[in-house]
Amino acid sequence: MRHEKSARLVELARHLAASSYGLTLDEMAEKLDVKRRTIERMRDQLAMMYPDLEEISDPPTKRWRLPKGLDSFTLAPTSEEMAALTTAQKQLERANPQAAHALSSLETKLLSALKSNVKRRLATDIEALMQAEAIAVQPGPRASVDKDVLQVLRDALLALKQVQVHYSGGSGGPRQRDLVPYGILFGGEAYLIAREAHVSEDAPPRMWRIDRMRSPIMLDVPGGAPEGFDLQAYSERSFGVYQEDTVDVCLRVFPDFAEEASRWVFHPRQSLEPQEDGALLVRLHGGGLNELAWSLFRWGGKLEILAPPALKRAMANALDLANTMLKAG
């Protein structure tokens, strides 16, 4: 508890140092999501810690700021912040290369300002977080994930510990589950890749929706993925996040749209084969055919499915389902 209070004070100090015009008590309370009485006590504590805390009259209220800024120790980024920066950079690499380059430049500047011992400590945790999180980018609505739940899961992944959660989904119904976390996969929803603690390590992990988790606790019990588990490879087995048997997929893009398709990534490990008639064959290997079928809607009239038959059936089913949205209620 004492550590948490100190961390909140540092967080408030950062906000006050980052503001050119200062913050009112109500603005401070909003940023830290606390009550006004709490923020008044925190302001008084900061005044003792930072004698240069400046009070600015701004009728009918007052503002406070730290005009001289903070020292490098207080401003050092956390491993989670740096990992989030790297994740955002990867997400933007294809959609917005300029923004991705800007984030990469920012990352370099942040790291260059740190002392070598801090960089070494951060590097270990950043690598662990990046290995424990993968991205399956999907458009459209997504379930809301409680950031506090996600924080406990990340802490457990870094500490190689098991977690206990109250899970409201699955065939067993809502109940408490002890899980061995392998990693986190972000897609249309966020999933914890994990196996139940009582299940053999040789069994494949399951996907647990994080938005269905409540009251997570990190247990003082060893956890972590088995040696050799590769979360990125696991995520690339399928289109989207759903895991199923992998198959060979072949799409034929019509000649008029081949150039456009050559600039698209249908799957991280695709192969492109230009044809003599100007068409383009796109070959993929993965599962999640229903997800792939829905993603191909934007290519309607631009390509045809050559293989496998299961993908053709998935597309036919997707068309039938889409047609139901046009029927009068």
BELGIMO-V782265 format. One record per pair of residues at least 24 apart in sequence whose ideal C-beta (glycine too) atoms are under 10 Angstrom apart, sorted by the first residue. I is the first residue (numbers start at 1). J is the second residue. Records with the same first field share a line. If there is no record, write none. Layout:
# BELGIMO-V782265
I->J / J
This chain:
# BELGIMO-V782265
5->41 / 42 / 45
6->45
8->32 / 34 / 38 / 39 / 42 / 45
9->42 / 43 / 45 / 46 / 49 / 50
10->46 / 49 / 70 / 73 / 74 / 75
11->42
12->39 / 42 / 43 / 45 / 46 / 64 / 66
13->42 / 45 / 46 / 49 / 50 / 53 / 66 / 69 / 70 / 74 / 75
14->66 / 69 / 70 / 74 / 75
15->64 / 65 / 66
16->43 / 46 / 50 / 53 / 54 / 63 / 64 / 65 / 66 / 67 / 69 / 70
17->50 / 65 / 66 / 67 / 68 / 69 / 70 / 74 / 75
18->65 / 66 / 69 / 70 / 75
19->63 / 64 / 65 / 66 / 67
20->65 / 67
21->56 / 58 / 63 / 65
22->53 / 54 / 55 / 56 / 58 / 62 / 63 / 64 / 65 / 66 / 67
23->56 / 62 / 63 / 64 / 65
24->56 / 58 / 61 / 62 / 63 / 64
25->61 / 62 / 63 / 64
26->61
27->61 / 63 / 64
28->63 / 64
50->74
72->113 / 114 / 115 / 118
73->115 / 118
75->110 / 113 / 114
76->110 / 113 / 114 / 115 / 118 / 119 / 121 / 122
77->107 / 110 / 111 / 113 / 114 / 118 / 122 / 126
78->122 / 125 / 126
79->121 / 122 / 123 / 124 / 125 / 126 / 127 / 128 / 129 / 130 / 154 / 158
80->125 / 126 / 129 / 151 / 154 / 155 / 158
81->110 / 122 / 126
82->107 / 110 / 111 / 114 / 119 / 122 / 123 / 125 / 126 / 129 / 130
83->122 / 125 / 126 / 127 / 128 / 129 / 130 / 132 / 133 / 154
84->126 / 129 / 133
85->110 / 126
86->126 / 129 / 130 / 133
87->129 / 130 / 133 / 134 / 135 / 186
88->135
90->130 / 134 / 135 / 137
91->135 / 137 / 186
94->137 / 263 / 264 / 265
95->137
124->158
125->158
128->154 / 157 / 158 / 159 / 160 / 224
129->154 / 157 / 158 / 183 / 184
130->231 / 232
131->157 / 183 / 225 / 229 / 230 / 231 / 232
132->156 / 157 / 158 / 181 / 182 / 183 / 184 / 185 / 193 / 224 / 225 / 231
133->157 / 183 / 184 / 185 / 186 / 190 / 231 / 232 / 235
134->183 / 184 / 185 / 186 / 187 / 191 / 193 / 230 / 231 / 232 / 233 / 234 / 235 / 236 / 241
135->184 / 185 / 186 / 187 / 232 / 235
136->185 / 186 / 187 / 188 / 189 / 191 / 235 / 236 / 238 / 239 / 240 / 241 / 242 / 288 / 291
137->186 / 187 / 188 / 240
138->186 / 187 / 188 / 189 / 239 / 240 / 241 / 291 / 294 / 295
139->188 / 295 / 298
140->188 / 294
141->188 / 189
142->186 / 187 / 188 / 189 / 190 / 211
143->188 / 189 / 190 / 209 / 210 / 211 / 212
144->189 / 190 / 210 / 211
145->184 / 186 / 189 / 190 / 191 / 209 / 210 / 211 / 212 / 213
146->210 / 211 / 213 / 214 / 216
148->215 / 216
149->190 / 192 / 210 / 211 / 212 / 213 / 214 / 215 / 216
150->184 / 190 / 192 / 210 / 211 / 213 / 216
151->216 / 218
152->213 / 215 / 216 / 217 / 218
153->179 / 181 / 183 / 184 / 190 / 192 / 194 / 208 / 210 / 213 / 216 / 218
154->181 / 184 / 218
155->216 / 218
156->180 / 181 / 192 / 194 / 216 / 217 / 218 / 219 / 221 / 223 / 224
157->181 / 182 / 183 / 184 / 192 / 194 / 218 / 223 / 224 / 225
158->218 / 224
159->218 / 220 / 222 / 223 / 224
160->222 / 223 / 224 / 225
161->217 / 218 / 219 / 220 / 221 / 222 / 223 / 224
162->194 / 196 / 197 / 217 / 218 / 219 / 220 / 221 / 222 / 223 / 224
163->192 / 194 / 197 / 213 / 216 / 217 / 218 / 219 / 221 / 223
164->197 / 215 / 216 / 217 / 218 / 219 / 221
165->192 / 194 / 208 / 210 / 212 / 213 / 214 / 215 / 216 / 217
166->212 / 213 / 214 / 215 / 216 / 217
167->192 / 208 / 209 / 210 / 212 / 213 / 214 / 216
168->209 / 211 / 212 / 213 / 214
169->208 / 209 / 211 / 212 / 213
170->206 / 208 / 209 / 212
172->196
174->212 / 214
176->214 / 215 / 217
177->208 / 213
178->217 / 219 / 221 / 223
179->205 / 206 / 208 / 213 / 216 / 219 / 223
180->205 / 219 / 221 / 222 / 223 / 224 / 225 / 226
181->205 / 208 / 218 / 223 / 224 / 225
182->206 / 223 / 224 / 225 / 226 / 229 / 231 / 234
183->224 / 225 / 229 / 230 / 231 / 232 / 234 / 235
184->210 / 231
185->210 / 231 / 232 / 234 / 235 / 240 / 241 / 243
186->210 / 235 / 241
187->235 / 238 / 240 / 241 / 242 / 288 / 291
188->240 / 241 / 242 / 291
189->241
190->241
191->235 / 241 / 242 / 243
192->216
193->225 / 229 / 231 / 234 / 235 / 241 / 243
194->223 / 225
195->223 / 225 / 226
197->221 / 223
201->225 / 226 / 227
202->226
204->234 / 243
205->229 / 231 / 234 / 243
206->243
207->234 / 241 / 242 / 243
209->241
232->268
233->268 / 269
235->268 / 286
236->267 / 268 / 269 / 285 / 286
237->269 / 285 / 286 / 287 / 288
238->267 / 286 / 287 / 288 / 289 / 291 / 292
239->266 / 267 / 284 / 286 / 287 / 288 / 289 / 290 / 291 / 292 / 293 / 294 / 295 / 296
240->286 / 287 / 288 / 289 / 290 / 291 / 292 / 294 / 295
241->288 / 291
242->287 / 288 / 289 / 290 / 291
243->286 / 287 / 288
244->286 / 287 / 288 / 289 / 290 / 291
245->286 / 287 / 289 / 310
246->284 / 285 / 286 / 287 / 288
247->284 / 285 / 286 / 287 / 288 / 289 / 307 / 308 / 309 / 310 / 311
248->283 / 284 / 285 / 286 / 307 / 308
249->282 / 283 / 284 / 285 / 286 / 287 / 289 / 292 / 305 / 306 / 307 / 308 / 310 / 311
250->281 / 282 / 283 / 284 / 304 / 305 / 306 / 307 / 308 / 311
251->280 / 281 / 282 / 283 / 284 / 292 / 296 / 299 / 302 / 303 / 304 / 305 / 306 / 307 / 311
252->277 / 279 / 280 / 281 / 282 / 303 / 304 / 305 / 306 / 307
253->278 / 279 / 280 / 281 / 282 / 299 / 302 / 303 / 304
254->278 / 279 / 280 / 299 / 301 / 302 / 303 / 304
255->279 / 280
256->301 / 302
257->299 / 301 / 302 / 303
258->282 / 302 / 303
260->299 / 302
261->299 / 302 / 303
264->298 / 299
266->292 / 295 / 296 / 299 / 303
267->292
279->303 / 304
281->306
282->306
283->307
284->311
288->314
289->313 / 314 / 315 / 317 / 318
290->314 / 315 / 317 / 318 / 321
291->318
292->318
293->317 / 318 / 319 / 321
294->318 / 321 / 322
297->322
